[in-house]
Amino acid sequence: MKLYHALRHVGQFRTVFDFGEREVAHWFPGHMAKGLKQMRASLKGVDCIVEIHDARIPFSGRNPVFQETLDVRPHLLILNKMDLADLSSQQRIMKTLEKKGVRNVLFTNCLKQSDDNIKKLVPMVVEIIESQPRFNRDENTNFCLMVIGVPNVGKSSLINSLRRTNLKKGRASRVGGEPGITKAILTRIQVCERPIMHLLDTPGVLPPKIKSVETGMKLALCGTILDHLVGEDIIADYLLYSLNRLGKFSYVEKYGLQEPSDDIQYVLKRIAVRLGKTQRVKAITGVGNITITVPNYTAAAYDFIRTFRKGELGQVMLD
């Protein structure tokens, strides 16, 4: 009865997110353009393309430029951060990707100290490569892979995980929780001894033009676009809308709300009060200026988004 009472207004929540007149934020800095150009130029020495993407958005935001220009080589799609994704629809995902021509797919959690799926990667890649002609690299016994993907999906974490699994060595690539950490172009890193296998690490490259505002918002929510380019308040509102749409109400208990809410201002105010996220501002009154303490909505929005990205609001599937 108590649960029913708490959910009594959920049926009245938004079923469509109003993007208003917003446009997609374009973030295509110089190192992305340079990286894409050098990726194309380096294909001759590459045996297989390993594309890594966020498992929470398996269809949204994959860079079509990759598919247009880099698909001349065998291709493996890795859907990383599987620990954050609701994989109850994994079969649907696999079937949809197969219809799009993507048959080699691996789900991973590259931050896990020992991920069984990471152990499958090298044998899987060797099988994919050997099933197709290697042309000018036919006599080489070592393998060269190119890791590609949009920003902040775990390319560096994948490299470090492969080195940890196959070479028992520490990290070779810097890892960060925001997009744009890897800017070096085509760093060559060994990830396996038997067979000898190197990866070319590349910077994350977004599509020069994101096809829809909703795709851009999903990318932003997963941390692929810098928050300030979209706006923390808008990302937080889209997060609230998405959690309610998916029936994921763990934020209610997390932030001490009485019930689920569709009002982002109310939710952010509750978060700010609970976490002590306040700010002092000057207010002009009829008797002079006074300083008052008000909720810091931006800080609350940032905490809400960060908590989601860490998986503390449950596993989700945004596509």
SEVEXBA-36653 format. One line per field, with one value per residue (C-alpha): residue number from 0; residue in three letters; chain; x, y, z. Coordinates in Angstrom, 3 decimals. Layout:
# residues N
pos <- NUM/...
code <- ALA/...
unit <- A/...
px <- X/...
py <- Y/...
pz <- Z/...
# end
This chain:
# residues 319
pos <- 0/1/2/3/4/5/6/7/8/9/10/11/12/13/14/15/16/17/18/19/20/21/22/23/24/25/26/27/28/29/30/31/32/33/34/35/36/37/38/39/40/41/42/43/44/45/46/47/48/49/50/51/52/53/54/55/56/57/58/59/60/61/62/63/64/65/66/67/68/69/70/71/72/73/74/75/76/77/78/79/80/81/82/83/84/85/86/87/88/89/90/91/92/93/94/95/96/97/98/99/100/101/102/103/104/105/106/107/108/109/110/111/112/113/114/115/116/117/118/119/120/121/122/123/124/125/126/127/128/129/130/131/132/133/134/135/136/137/138/139/140/141/142/143/144/145/146/147/148/149/150/151/152/153/154/155/156/157/158/159/160/161/162/163/164/165/166/167/168/169/170/171/172/173/174/175/176/177/178/179/180/181/182/183/184/185/186/187/188/189/190/191/192/193/194/195/196/197/198/199/200/201/202/203/204/205/206/207/208/209/210/211/212/213/214/215/216/217/218/219/220/221/222/223/224/225/226/227/228/229/230/231/232/233/234/235/236/237/238/239/240/241/242/243/244/245/246/247/248/249/250/251/252/253/254/255/256/257/258/259/260/261/262/263/264/265/266/267/268/269/270/271/272/273/274/275/276/277/278/279/280/281/282/283/284/285/286/287/288/289/290/291/292/293/294/295/296/297/298/299/300/301/302/303/304/305/306/307/308/309/310/311/312/313/314/315/316/317/318
code <- MET/LYS/LEU/TYR/HIS/ALA/LEU/ARG/HIS/VAL/GLY/GLN/PHE/ARG/THR/VAL/PHE/ASP/PHE/GLY/GLU/ARG/GLU/VAL/ALA/HIS/TRP/PHE/PRO/GLY/HIS/MET/ALA/LYS/GLY/LEU/LYS/GLN/MET/ARG/ALA/SER/LEU/LYS/GLY/VAL/ASP/CYS/ILE/VAL/GLU/ILE/HIS/ASP/ALA/ARG/ILE/PRO/PHE/SER/GLY/ARG/ASN/PRO/VAL/PHE/GLN/GLU/THR/LEU/ASP/VAL/ARG/PRO/HIS/LEU/LEU/ILE/LEU/ASN/LYS/MET/ASP/LEU/ALA/ASP/LEU/SER/SER/GLN/GLN/ARG/ILE/MET/LYS/THR/LEU/GLU/LYS/LYS/GLY/VAL/ARG/ASN/VAL/LEU/PHE/THR/ASN/CYS/LEU/LYS/GLN/SER/ASP/ASP/ASN/ILE/LYS/LYS/LEU/VAL/PRO/MET/VAL/VAL/GLU/ILE/ILE/GLU/SER/GLN/PRO/ARG/PHE/ASN/ARG/ASP/GLU/ASN/THR/ASN/PHE/CYS/LEU/MET/VAL/ILE/GLY/VAL/PRO/ASN/VAL/GLY/LYS/SER/SER/LEU/ILE/ASN/SER/LEU/ARG/ARG/THR/ASN/LEU/LYS/LYS/GLY/ARG/ALA/SER/ARG/VAL/GLY/GLY/GLU/PRO/GLY/ILE/THR/LYS/ALA/ILE/LEU/THR/ARG/ILE/GLN/VAL/CYS/GLU/ARG/PRO/ILE/MET/HIS/LEU/LEU/ASP/THR/PRO/GLY/VAL/LEU/PRO/PRO/LYS/ILE/LYS/SER/VAL/GLU/THR/GLY/MET/LYS/LEU/ALA/LEU/CYS/GLY/THR/ILE/LEU/ASP/HIS/LEU/VAL/GLY/GLU/ASP/ILE/ILE/ALA/ASP/TYR/LEU/LEU/TYR/SER/LEU/ASN/ARG/LEU/GLY/LYS/PHE/SER/TYR/VAL/GLU/LYS/TYR/GLY/LEU/GLN/GLU/PRO/SER/ASP/ASP/ILE/GLN/TYR/VAL/LEU/LYS/ARG/ILE/ALA/VAL/ARG/LEU/GLY/LYS/THR/GLN/ARG/VAL/LYS/ALA/ILE/THR/GLY/VAL/GLY/ASN/ILE/THR/ILE/THR/VAL/PRO/ASN/TYR/THR/ALA/ALA/ALA/TYR/ASP/PHE/ILE/ARG/THR/PHE/ARG/LYS/GLY/GLU/LEU/GLY/GLN/VAL/MET/LEU/ASP
unit <- A/A/A/A/A/A/A/A/A/A/A/A/A/A/A/A/A/A/A/A/A/A/A/A/A/A/A/A/A/A/A/A/A/A/A/A/A/A/A/A/A/A/A/A/A/A/A/A/A/A/A/A/A/A/A/A/A/A/A/A/A/A/A/A/A/A/A/A/A/A/A/A/A/A/A/A/A/A/A/A/A/A/A/A/A/A/A/A/A/A/A/A/A/A/A/A/A/A/A/A/A/A/A/A/A/A/A/A/A/A/A/A/A/A/A/A/A/A/A/A/A/A/A/A/A/A/A/A/A/A/A/A/A/A/A/A/A/A/A/A/A/A/A/A/A/A/A/A/A/A/A/A/A/A/A/A/A/A/A/A/A/A/A/A/A/A/A/A/A/A/A/A/A/A/A/A/A/A/A/A/A/A/A/A/A/A/A/A/A/A/A/A/A/A/A/A/A/A/A/A/A/A/A/A/A/A/A/A/A/A/A/A/A/A/A/A/A/A/A/A/A/A/A/A/A/A/A/A/A/A/A/A/A/A/A/A/A/A/A/A/A/A/A/A/A/A/A/A/A/A/A/A/A/A/A/A/A/A/A/A/A/A/A/A/A/A/A/A/A/A/A/A/A/A/A/A/A/A/A/A/A/A/A/A/A/A/A/A/A/A/A/A/A/A/A/A/A/A/A/A/A/A/A/A/A/A/A/A/A/A/A/A/A/A/A/A/A/A/A
px <- 0.000/2.859/4.569/1.327/0.950/4.520/3.989/0.507/1.595/4.035/1.406/1.232/4.969/6.385/6.363/8.314/11.239/10.829/14.110/12.588/14.657/17.922/20.528/23.107/26.380/29.192/32.456/34.997/38.335/41.508/42.956/39.827/40.115/43.850/43.277/40.674/42.968/45.877/43.661/42.749/46.403/47.495/45.007/47.561/49.405/46.260/44.769/41.561/39.504/38.364/35.548/34.578/31.293/29.165/26.901/24.134/23.750/24.642/22.994/23.185/26.172/28.468/30.499/29.245/32.551/34.230/31.901/32.290/36.084/37.526/35.343/37.783/39.339/37.781/35.761/35.025/32.546/33.141/30.276/32.043/30.720/28.400/28.261/26.331/23.952/20.679/21.491/18.103/17.612/21.016/19.508/17.540/20.728/22.644/19.856/19.555/23.317/23.386/20.745/23.098/25.900/27.733/28.285/31.359/30.295/31.786/30.436/33.108/33.792/37.343/37.663/37.143/40.442/39.702/36.997/36.363/35.217/38.546/40.227/38.119/39.239/42.619/41.379/38.318/40.396/42.812/39.860/38.323/41.629/42.496/39.058/39.806/42.729/45.487/46.833/50.133/50.424/49.951/53.526/53.523/53.084/52.310/49.025/48.225/44.824/43.422/41.183/38.570/35.493/33.826/35.317/35.145/33.870/36.898/39.495/42.391/40.793/40.553/44.263/45.215/42.914/44.453/47.969/46.933/45.349/47.900/51.197/50.616/51.722/50.331/48.574/50.062/47.263/45.991/42.370/39.949/36.268/35.735/36.050/39.211/41.832/43.595/44.839/48.005/47.666/48.160/50.274/51.486/51.156/51.829/48.972/49.901/53.028/51.582/50.697/52.536/49.793/49.929/47.133/47.109/45.468/43.568/41.780/38.019/36.361/32.755/30.777/31.366/27.563/25.393/22.169/19.630/19.328/18.258/21.343/23.468/21.719/22.364/26.029/26.186/24.463/27.075/29.895/30.968/30.449/31.783/28.972/29.274/28.723/25.213/24.485/24.395/20.804/19.568/21.521/20.114/16.554/17.034/18.463/15.398/13.103/15.031/15.038/11.290/10.596/12.564/10.928/14.263/13.329/16.387/17.086/14.107/15.814/19.290/18.329/15.621/12.617/9.104/8.203/9.332/9.109/9.014/10.038/13.809/13.838/12.210/14.612/17.708/16.540/16.146/19.604/21.173/19.574/20.469/24.113/24.570/25.125/24.260/25.547/25.275/23.863/22.996/19.338/18.083/15.185/13.281/15.439/18.804/20.931/20.960/22.856/20.779/21.616/20.014/20.355/23.204/21.294/24.357/26.302/23.248/22.857/26.539/26.176/23.025/24.788/28.016/26.071/24.331/27.619/29.094/26.181/24.729/21.246/20.962/21.697/19.995/19.544/19.015/18.464
py <- 0.000/2.323/1.569/2.203/5.534/6.553/5.725/7.200/10.120/8.239/7.736/11.510/11.934/13.079/10.481/12.738/15.012/18.584/19.662/23.031/24.912/23.416/22.414/19.664/20.843/20.485/19.483/18.508/19.993/19.929/16.762/14.828/15.991/15.255/11.866/10.802/11.801/9.800/6.788/6.624/6.987/4.144/1.509/-0.228/-1.597/-2.589/-6.095/-5.387/-2.420/-2.657/-0.169/0.440/2.018/2.486/-0.526/1.777/3.291/0.430/2.114/5.846/8.001/5.480/7.560/6.866/8.187/5.105/2.795/4.710/4.947/2.307/-0.701/-1.901/-3.980/-6.753/-5.166/-6.037/-3.979/-3.910/-2.660/-1.557/-0.544/-3.552/-3.295/-0.024/-1.340/-3.223/-6.258/-7.968/-7.007/-8.295/-10.631/-7.731/-5.687/-8.486/-9.051/-5.336/-4.991/-8.070/-6.480/-3.486/-5.815/-5.962/-9.637/-9.609/-8.146/-8.474/-7.023/-5.974/-4.253/-3.013/-1.534/-4.941/-6.451/-9.729/-9.733/-13.125/-11.424/-9.593/-13.014/-13.895/-10.850/-12.020/-15.452/-13.769/-11.163/-13.822/-15.863/-12.787/-11.822/-15.307/-15.783/-13.014/-12.203/-10.079/-8.915/-7.059/-8.310/-11.969/-12.945/-11.152/-13.380/-10.457/-8.562/-4.854/-3.572/-0.064/0.958/3.551/5.078/8.250/9.938/8.472/4.983/3.154/2.815/3.436/1.176/-1.595/-1.302/-1.359/-4.336/-6.305/-5.604/-6.592/-9.829/-10.932/-9.358/-8.978/-5.364/-2.065/0.616/2.168/4.661/7.424/6.938/9.714/10.184/12.914/13.037/14.222/12.567/10.803/13.373/11.604/10.320/6.591/5.500/1.914/-0.316/-4.042/-5.951/-9.604/-11.765/-14.964/-14.028/-10.702/-8.115/-4.319/-1.800/1.672/3.914/6.814/9.885/9.706/11.115/12.307/12.574/16.041/16.320/14.475/13.497/14.415/16.346/13.176/11.276/14.194/14.155/10.419/10.957/13.820/11.763/9.013/11.559/11.537/15.283/17.814/18.710/22.476/22.302/20.983/22.323/20.354/21.439/20.084/16.821/16.387/16.942/14.406/11.960/12.365/11.895/8.758/7.174/7.733/6.412/3.243/2.794/3.260/5.057/4.393/8.143/8.527/6.601/7.856/11.496/11.085/12.042/11.081/9.748/9.847/13.279/14.645/18.138/18.604/21.843/20.062/17.108/19.308/21.380/18.205/16.993/20.352/20.441/16.812/17.225/20.749/22.159/25.789/29.203/32.698/35.371/39.031/40.004/43.555/44.444/47.605/48.167/47.438/44.518/41.285/38.014/34.852/31.152/29.336/25.827/25.437/23.841/23.458/21.568/19.384/18.642/17.698/15.278/13.722/13.150/11.870/9.444/8.038/7.630/5.678/3.236/4.196/4.804/1.334/-0.290/1.293/0.838/4.212/2.822
pz <- 0.000/0.887/-2.455/-4.336/-2.530/-3.445/-7.126/-7.464/-9.664/-11.910/-14.606/-15.026/-15.652/-18.999/-21.753/-24.143/-23.262/-24.477/-26.052/-26.981/-29.545/-28.373/-30.914/-30.630/-29.109/-31.650/-30.025/-32.659/-31.502/-33.570/-32.083/-33.184/-36.798/-36.792/-35.174/-37.733/-40.599/-39.173/-38.459/-42.148/-43.149/-40.826/-41.985/-44.221/-41.183/-39.251/-39.134/-37.222/-36.019/-32.389/-31.820/-28.207/-27.166/-24.054/-23.401/-22.116/-25.602/-27.981/-30.996/-30.239/-31.058/-32.727/-35.130/-38.689/-40.057/-38.537/-40.418/-43.685/-43.739/-41.439/-42.208/-44.868/-42.080/-39.927/-37.139/-33.499/-31.475/-27.730/-25.585/-22.422/-18.980/-18.997/-15.198/-15.618/-18.294/-17.921/-20.054/-19.722/-23.392/-24.523/-27.136/-28.650/-28.829/-30.553/-33.109/-33.887/-34.346/-36.583/-38.814/-39.075/-40.203/-36.847/-36.011/-33.785/-30.433/-26.949/-23.686/-21.175/-17.870/-18.349/-14.866/-13.261/-12.099/-13.850/-16.533/-18.178/-21.377/-21.685/-21.711/-24.776/-26.748/-28.100/-29.317/-30.813/-32.666/-34.000/-35.294/-36.960/-38.617/-39.823/-41.369/-43.896/-46.228/-44.632/-48.015/-47.491/-43.893/-44.747/-43.842/-40.475/-37.428/-35.142/-35.105/-35.052/-33.936/-33.952/-31.044/-31.972/-30.377/-29.204/-26.099/-22.588/-23.436/-22.022/-24.786/-22.396/-19.785/-22.405/-23.205/-19.528/-18.904/-21.784/-20.506/-16.993/-18.252/-20.861/-19.790/-16.026/-16.402/-15.176/-17.097/-20.217/-20.922/-18.695/-17.653/-16.747/-15.958/-18.510/-22.305/-23.991/-21.745/-24.641/-27.146/-28.391/-31.939/-32.600/-29.650/-30.248/-27.165/-26.764/-25.122/-25.682/-26.010/-27.528/-30.163/-30.299/-30.490/-30.454/-30.201/-31.669/-29.072/-30.602/-29.224/-28.905/-32.017/-32.053/-35.281/-36.802/-36.797/-34.244/-35.985/-33.288/-30.035/-28.199/-29.400/-28.242/-24.845/-24.403/-25.248/-22.753/-20.050/-20.475/-20.235/-23.870/-24.381/-21.881/-19.470/-19.797/-23.575/-22.943/-19.447/-16.193/-15.524/-18.865/-18.503/-14.975/-16.229/-19.034/-16.476/-14.251/-17.252/-18.312/-14.850/-14.478/-17.981/-17.191/-13.789/-11.993/-8.783/-6.602/-6.595/-4.231/-1.416/-2.355/-1.811/0.824/-1.316/-0.259/-3.705/-7.364/-8.944/-12.477/-11.329/-11.705/-9.681/-6.736/-7.003/-7.245/-4.270/-2.189/-3.289/-2.431/1.029/1.786/0.737/2.082/-1.418/-0.791/-1.820/-0.364/-2.639/-2.218/-2.350/-2.835/-0.535/0.296/3.375/1.764/0.600/2.574/2.099/1.981/1.669/-1.271/-2.752/-5.246/-8.104/-10.356/-7.669/-7.001/-10.728/-10.955/-8.019/-9.531/-12.885/-11.293/-9.079/-12.169/-14.056/-11.153/-11.339/-7.958/-9.403/-10.916/-14.265/-17.258/-20.994/-22.681/-26.208
# end
